[in-house]
Amino acid sequence: MSKLRNKWPFLVIFIIILCIALVYVFRQTDKTDYPFVNDPNVIGIWSTIDTIKTIGDFNPSKYSDNNIFPSISFNFLYNGEILLSKSGGSMKKTNWYRWTNGILIHEGSKTASHYVLKQYLNKMYMLIENKNGDYSLRNKTPDYKVLVKQ
């Protein structure tokens, strides 16, 4: 019995590592090897303002009650690179994100989030698929983040 008692921490660690490996192997990923194609309308700084369930729920005059997320700003550069700022911090280059016409690509999670641009009362909005863990690990349909161009 004492031999088993000494080995159980290793067994627990083994099971945790096995579960993590299985999640990684069976997670949902997207095609991410898209070539860069410029979209001049996207160049610039965009900030998150809302989360919506579907594109049809977009209403720029009324925000949803789903606004529980950190304030994130993206600076889309001409070469497909992205600078990122969280909660009003300084813009920093990120190797995780890049973009091409119609798609925001996250290299770490291997997701390709499609976006749609909409103009309303002289403001440009980006509705972008929110492909987070619910999408990649639980196979759920992504909701949308709403960003406004600064």
C-alpha positions, -999 to 999 in steps of 0.1 A, spaced: 0 0 0 28 24 8 43 18 -27 10 30 -43 8 60 -19 42 71 -32 32 68 -68 -2 85 -69 12 121 -75 30 108 -106 -2 91 -117 -22 123 -113 4 143 -132 4 117 -160 -34 119 -163 -33 157 -164 -7 156 -192 -26 130 -211 -58 151 -209 -40 182 -222 -25 162 -250 -59 148 -260 -74 183 -260 -46 195 -282 -50 166 -307 -88 168 -309 -93 206 -309 -109 222 -339 -85 242 -361 -89 261 -393 -69 266 -425 -45 294 -417 -20 294 -445 -36 322 -465 -14 346 -485 -16 382 -476 -40 403 -496 -44 439 -487 -77 455 -476 -73 493 -475 -105 497 -455 -90 477 -426 -58 496 -421 -58 515 -388 -68 511 -352 -100 492 -342 -114 488 -307 -138 463 -293 -172 477 -282 -196 448 -281 -203 411 -285 -232 398 -305 -246 363 -312 -250 367 -350 -243 394 -376 -280 400 -378 -279 411 -342 -257 441 -351 -272 474 -340 -247 502 -336 -272 524 -317 -278 498 -290 -251 476 -274 -259 441 -261 -257 431 -225 -228 407 -234 -200 433 -227 -180 412 -203 -146 413 -221 -114 432 -218 -110 462 -240 -88 452 -269 -75 474 -297 -60 461 -329 -38 482 -352 -40 466 -387 -8 474 -406 -3 475 -444 19 443 -444 -6 419 -426 10 425 -392 -10 435 -362 -2 456 -331 -24 447 -301 -33 467 -270 -53 453 -240 -73 476 -216 -58 508 -229 -22 498 -227 5 505 -253 3 489 -288 27 460 -290 36 437 -320 22 403 -317 34 372 -335 1 354 -328 -21 375 -350 -19 384 -387 -45 393 -412 -54 391 -448 -84 404 -467 -115 392 -449 -97 371 -423 -80 376 -389 -56 347 -383 -44 335 -349 -13 313 -354 -13 299 -318 -48 285 -318 -48 279 -356 -80 298 -362 -91 320 -391 -118 344 -380 -137 359 -409 -148 395 -407 -174 418 -423 -172 456 -425 -203 477 -421 -207 515 -423 -233 533 -401 -236 570 -396 -200 578 -409 -185 551 -386 -169 519 -398 -176 487 -379 -159 453 -381 -179 422 -371 -154 394 -365 -159 358 -356 -149 352 -320 -131 319 -323 -121 312 -287 -120 280 -266 -157 275 -270 -151 271 -308 -118 252 -308 -124 229 -277 -162 226 -275 -170 228 -312 -195 257 -307 -205 282 -333 -186 314 -327 -203 346 -317 -190 380 -330 -170 408 -316 -179 442 -328 -150 466 -333 -152 503 -343 -125 521 -363 -108 549 -345 
